[in-house]
Amino acid sequence: MARIAVIGGTGYAGRNIVAEAVNRGHTVVSVARTLPAERVEGVTYVEGTLLDVPSLVAELEGVDVVVVATSPRGDMAGKMRPAIAELVAALPADVRVGVVGGAGGSLSEPGGARLVDLDFPEEYKGEALEAIGVLDDLRATPAERDWFFVHPAEIFGAWNPGERTGSYRTGGDVVVRDAEGVSNLSGADLGVVFVDEIEQPKHSRERFTVGY
């Protein structure tokens, strides 16, 4: 079993990853700026923020995998990318890093345009571009740094929680759509995606898309 830390572990994506990991028997540390009133049994909750990387790294001592499930919005807008780069550089070389990206960096088709460059909601473009910048920074890290970056489906979020099916498809660089052209994924199944990748790594230093 792995010791997994989830930064942003009380947010929508983060808490689903936390729940799936602890249910599978992993040791899980949920890191957030405030401690939640409702907690998942078996999870260790600590206060921490990407905006204070030295203190955060001290809290993460001994973990095998660090998952970053924060969003570049509010007071994190424009700050998340440099903070993640600082964190990755400060972590021990043998700690694997996983990042929850957005759908915007997915390609519309093989060799096609990114979703963010097509008919993409204007209010979310800044977040999408910052997440893409995080991916660019990960790709520039030394070869010994292992990481993976996940693009959830277009229809993904607390407004559409869905259910845990335990199944999903991956699409490499291309957005995953079903037979009706819909790109969808529940929060619980994003948790499945992350813990599957942690338990059986298939995307070393790669990004990949997921959906039904």
BELRAQUI-V483586 format. One record per residue. N is the residue number from 1. PSI is psi as a letter, one per 40 degrees, with the letter a starting at -180 (999 if undefined). OMEGA is omega in degrees with one decimal (999 if undefined). BURIAL is + if it has 9 or more other ideal C-beta (glycine too) atoms within 8 Angstrom, else -. Layout:
# BELRAQUI-V483586
N/PSI/OMEGA/BURIAL + N/PSI/OMEGA/BURIAL
This chain:
# BELRAQUI-V483586
1/i/-178.0/- + 2/i/170.9/+ + 3/h/-170.5/+ + 4/h/172.9/+ + 5/h/178.1/+ + 6/h/177.5/+ + 7/h/-169.0/+ + 8/f/-172.9/+ + 9/e/177.7/+ + 10/e/176.2/+ + 11/a/-174.5/+ + 12/d/180.0/- + 13/d/-175.8/+ + 14/d/-176.2/+ + 15/d/175.0/+ + 16/d/176.3/+ + 17/d/178.0/+ + 18/d/-176.7/+ + 19/d/-179.8/+ + 20/d/-177.3/+ + 21/d/-178.6/+ + 22/d/178.7/+ + 23/d/178.8/- + 24/e/174.2/+ + 25/e/178.4/- + 26/i/172.3/+ + 27/h/-170.5/- + 28/h/174.1/+ + 29/h/177.3/+ + 30/h/-177.8/+ + 31/h/177.0/+ + 32/i/-177.2/+ + 33/d/175.0/- + 34/i/179.8/- + 35/h/-176.5/- + 36/i/175.7/- + 37/d/178.6/- + 38/h/-175.1/- + 39/i/176.5/- + 40/h/-178.6/+ + 41/h/178.6/- + 42/e/-179.1/- + 43/h/173.7/+ + 44/h/-178.7/- + 45/h/178.1/+ + 46/i/176.0/- + 47/h/178.6/- + 48/i/-178.6/+ + 49/i/174.7/- + 50/e/-178.5/+ + 51/e/175.1/- + 52/g/-173.2/- + 53/d/-179.9/+ + 54/d/178.5/- + 55/d/-179.9/- + 56/d/-180.0/+ + 57/d/177.7/+ + 58/d/178.7/- + 59/d/-174.0/+ + 60/e/-178.0/+ + 61/h/176.1/- + 62/e/179.5/- + 63/i/177.9/+ + 64/d/-176.8/- + 65/h/173.5/+ + 66/h/176.6/+ + 67/h/177.7/+ + 68/h/-176.7/+ + 69/f/179.0/+ + 70/i/179.2/+ + 71/i/-179.7/- + 72/g/178.9/+ + 73/i/-177.2/- + 74/b/-178.7/- + 75/e/175.8/- + 76/e/-179.1/+ + 77/h/-179.7/+ + 78/e/-178.2/- + 79/e/-174.5/+ + 80/d/-178.6/+ + 81/d/179.6/+ + 82/d/179.4/- + 83/d/178.1/+ + 84/d/177.6/+ + 85/d/178.2/+ + 86/d/179.7/+ + 87/d/-178.4/+ + 88/d/179.3/+ + 89/d/-175.9/- + 90/e/-178.6/- + 91/i/173.9/+ + 92/i/-173.6/- + 93/d/-176.8/- + 94/e/177.2/- + 95/h/178.6/+ + 96/i/-177.7/+ + 97/h/173.0/+ + 98/i/-177.0/+ + 99/h/171.1/+ + 100/h/177.6/+ + 101/a/175.2/+ + 102/i/179.6/+ + 103/d/-172.0/+ + 104/d/-179.4/+ + 105/e/178.0/+ + 106/i/174.6/+ + 107/i/179.9/+ + 108/d/178.8/+ + 109/i/-179.9/- + 110/h/-178.9/- + 111/e/-176.0/- + 112/a/-178.8/- + 113/i/173.0/- + 114/i/178.7/+ + 115/d/-178.2/+ + 116/d/-179.0/+ + 117/e/179.9/- + 118/b/-178.2/- + 119/g/-173.0/- + 120/h/-179.2/+ + 121/h/-175.0/- + 122/d/-176.0/- + 123/e/-179.1/- + 124/e/-176.3/+ + 125/d/-179.9/+ + 126/d/178.1/- + 127/d/-178.3/+ + 128/d/-178.1/+ + 129/d/177.6/+ + 130/d/177.1/+ + 131/d/176.6/+ + 132/d/176.2/+ + 133/d/175.6/+ + 134/d/178.0/+ + 135/d/178.1/+ + 136/d/-179.9/- + 137/d/177.7/+ + 138/d/179.8/+ + 139/d/-179.0/- + 140/e/-179.6/- + 141/i/177.8/+ + 142/i/-174.6/- + 143/d/-178.1/- + 144/e/178.0/- + 145/h/178.9/+ + 146/h/-179.6/+ + 147/i/169.3/+ + 148/i/-172.7/+ + 149/h/-174.4/+ + 150/h/171.3/+ + 151/h/174.4/+ + 152/i/178.2/+ + 153/i/178.2/+ + 154/d/179.9/+ + 155/g/-177.4/+ + 156/h/178.1/+ + 157/i/-177.8/- + 158/d/178.8/- + 159/e/179.6/- + 160/g/-170.6/+ + 161/d/-179.3/- + 162/a/-178.1/+ + 163/i/176.2/- + 164/h/175.4/- + 165/d/-176.8/- + 166/e/-179.7/- + 167/i/179.8/- + 168/i/174.1/+ + 169/i/174.7/- + 170/i/-175.3/- + 171/e/-177.8/+ + 172/b/-179.8/- + 173/e/-169.5/+ + 174/h/179.2/+ + 175/h/-179.0/+ + 176/h/177.5/+ + 177/i/177.1/- + 178/a/-175.6/+ + 179/d/178.8/- + 180/e/179.1/- + 181/e/-177.7/- + 182/h/177.6/- + 183/h/-170.0/+ + 184/i/174.8/+ + 185/h/177.4/+ + 186/i/176.5/+ + 187/d/-179.4/+ + 188/d/-179.6/+ + 189/d/169.9/+ + 190/d/174.3/+ + 191/d/177.7/+ + 192/d/179.4/+ + 193/d/-175.3/+ + 194/d/-177.4/+ + 195/d/172.8/+ + 196/d/-178.1/- + 197/d/177.6/+ + 198/d/-177.6/+ + 199/d/-178.5/- + 200/g/-175.4/- + 201/h/177.3/+ + 202/e/-174.0/- + 203/g/178.3/+ + 204/h/-179.6/- + 205/f/-179.3/+ + 206/i/167.6/- + 207/i/174.8/+ + 208/i/179.7/+ + 209/i/178.8/+ + 210/i/176.7/+ + 211/a/-179.6/+ + 212/999/999/+
